Amino acid sequence: MQIGSVVMGASDVRRAAAFWKAALGYVEREPLTEKWVVLVPAAGPGPGVSLGRSDVPVQEVPRVHLDLYTEEQDAEVARLIGLGAVQVDWELYPEDPDFVVLADTEGNRFCVIDTTHG
């Protein structure tokens, strides 16, 4: 068994898909609809990101979220903000964190992890 896709809610599937396609270099597995899309890596294997239409409010402290790993945290955070993400005022940061909490265009929280950090 393996993880095939991580599913997230979106009030605007098209907008969310545009963000995640640009953020991760993913493509649509099939053409998106207003209610659903599965995004997959453009090259090579990896888990998908599925976006489903939802009117449920975003959790401020989600039980499940994406961790995006990078050796260039500052550059990636700036790039993602340029794509429409926003930095979240996160009260739960530990001392000397290796992660930055962002929210996508739908408010879904995710972390950008600095893999070079201690």
Secondary structure as GFF3:
##gff-version 3
##sequence-region A 1 118
A	DSSP	beta_strand	5	10	.	.	.	ID=ss1
A	DSSP	alpha_helix	13	24	.	.	.	ID=ss2
A	DSSP	beta_strand	26	28	.	.	.	ID=ss3
A	DSSP	beta_strand	36	41	.	.	.	ID=ss4
A	DSSP	beta_strand	48	53	.	.	.	ID=ss5
A	DSSP	beta_strand	66	70	.	.	.	ID=ss6
A	DSSP	alpha_helix	73	82	.	.	.	ID=ss7
A	DSSP	beta_strand	86	87	.	.	.	ID=ss8
A	DSSP	beta_strand	99	103	.	.	.	ID=ss9
A	DSSP	beta_strand	109	114	.	.	.	ID=ss10
###
